[in-house]
Amino acid sequence: MFEHLSSLPPDPILGLLASYRADDNPNKIDLGVGVYKDEAGHTAVLQAVKEAETRLLQSEETKAYIGPAGTPGFNTAMQELILGAEHPALLAGRVRSAQTPGGCGALRVLAEFTNRAKAGATIWVSDPTWANHVPLLGNAGLQIKSYPYYDRATSSLRFDAMVETLKNVGEGDLVLFHACCHNPCGADLSREQWQVLAEMAQKQGFTPFIDMAYQGFGDSLDDDAWGLRLMAESVPEMLVAASCSKNFGLYRERVGLAMVIYNNGADADKGQSQMLNVVRGNYSMPPSHGAAIVESILTDAGLKANWEAELTEMRERINGLRSGVVESLAAAGAAGDFSFIQRQKGMFSFLGITPEQVQRLQKEYSIYMVDSSRISIAGLSQTNMEYFCKAVASIL
């Protein structure tokens, strides 16, 4: 049976990581993998996470299953973090959710859930979007179409073209939006643009599907959720996939949330039974440890304050790196205007160079990024900034 299978090429980012690890250049820089790194290039465990973990190890009395939905405490705390405790959808009892294995698990569960509601439904994704959106959603049976989003030539949003395309999206279709810190381009929607899209969703009847993987990495926890919360006030139904990988630093613990906003409580109860059935037929039960850490932090005032302070520190470091790389590229005499990097949000930006120039950076300077020139800003530091900027200037 298996002899008929053919080999597939390695994932571009994982292949890049393998090449980086094999490189013996002491000045090598990894700008491919999307994990937060501190000034020393280390992805450290947050102190709030360590404290919550210590408390958990001391208090945990069982390793019994937690059920397909995860714990009620985690689900409630995450719903309030995403929507705000006083959001009308929460107060009306229209929200249901389930803990999932990371944001990827949330996307897949919601895709399979959607396919039950409407087999082969069409979902529109931004061009560009995170590469794994397509297999996670498409392999669940949804049909993928794209809408214009980012102009690589001008390093800016194509909002007018986006609106013109989405005018053709009607009831029964879904539109995937990035809540904040767009991956891969870093260019986010303004509040005015969110208003336009919310009005379109309300008028045309399409269902927003919002991926929020970076809450707190753009401007603040509340500001980063502004567009999502507005959309949730504007439409009767909406889907949200959230991840705790970045803002809690829980990458390997795989903590996510699949959340659905329904038209009314009765629909919510029926829909939740279907979503939990999807979970049961997929991975049966979510893992407990990482979600228990998140629940502990979000439900303890002291831990939550410490976590928010650490999250602010990470966000401010990334924003500082954005300003620094623009200044350093200019100082190195790099041809072109890179000021867009400073205006963007989150961990990623397109550098705006060709695949051939990307390969030169790798071969001549041991600077690793994917061919699209998407870079993880957090891979830079005060130590390697000058080296990186001089290398970019040289290949331009």
Secondary structure as UniProt FT lines:
FT   HELIX           2..4
FT   HELIX           12..22
FT   TURN            26..27
FT   STRAND          29..30
FT   TURN            39..40
FT   HELIX           47..59
FT   TURN            68..69
FT   HELIX           72..83
FT   TURN            85..86
FT   HELIX           88..91
FT   TURN            92..93
FT   STRAND          95..101
FT   HELIX           102..117
FT   TURN            119..120
FT   STRAND          122..127
FT   TURN            131..132
FT   HELIX           133..138
FT   TURN            139..141
FT   STRAND          143..148
FT   STRAND          150..151
FT   TURN            152..155
FT   STRAND          156..157
FT   HELIX           159..166
FT   TURN            167..168
FT   TURN            171..172
FT   STRAND          174..178
FT   TURN            183..185
FT   HELIX           191..204
FT   STRAND          207..212
FT   TURN            215..216
FT   HELIX           221..224
FT   HELIX           226..234
FT   STRAND          238..243
FT   TURN            245..247
FT   HELIX           251..253
FT   STRAND          255..261
FT   HELIX           265..280
FT   TURN            281..283
FT   HELIX           289..298
FT   HELIX           301..331
FT   TURN            332..333
FT   HELIX           340..343
FT   STRAND          348..350
FT   HELIX           355..365
FT   STRAND          367..368
FT   TURN            371..372
FT   STRAND          374..376
FT   HELIX           377..379
FT   TURN            382..384
FT   HELIX           385..395
//
